[in-house]
Amino acid sequence: MSQLPTESTQQAVGYPSVFLLVTLGALVPVVPTGAVVSSAAVVAFHQTAPLSMLYVFLVASFGAFLGDMALYWLGRRGVGSKNGSRWLAKIKDHAPPDRLEQAQEKLREHGVTVLVLSRLVPAGRIPVMLACLLAEWPSRRFARGDVPACLAWAATYQLIGILGGSLFDEPWQGVLAAVVLTVVVAAAPALWHRVRGQGGGRDNSGRGAPAPEAPGSSGGQET
């Protein structure tokens, strides 16, 4: 009986907190929303309330969808205005040109499917969203693809939390494991691109690119 008030308090504070953090994270792409959902899933896994996991899933999905739609609406206002907007500028800052070009190409080929999958790929949401903005997708079309995207995203990170919660007896241990795992998953693409970028300045033999010839050199030009 002494455990019930504790769980009730956690639910009363936890669900609104998850909703606000996920919504804010969708608007400001620096909040680790995946870690928030995974941590909430760990706590829900250790609770006795039978619907805790379902509530976390619904709250996270709705928060992600609401944040995405708000950011997309702000981005559309920036695209339609002559001077742009700071929100559109923020979206562009988180969409490197190479990823944006790739997202635009895949969006032309596969349409809504790319939007659905974009939330499951770390750092894939913003380039695809910007590609949709530049393609002048109406908000209704974007919403149709974003609903299953948010549902799949919430389910994926909730499963990570359940895995962390099932491996440890104490909730805080599961939360720590879930946070570490989500951070690793989120950081992996950036690390991979950095490694590829460092390797791009080397030729196939593994040696560095040859230095340019000095003026007046009699050597022939490279073909």
Disulfide bonds with the S-S distance in Angstrom:
none
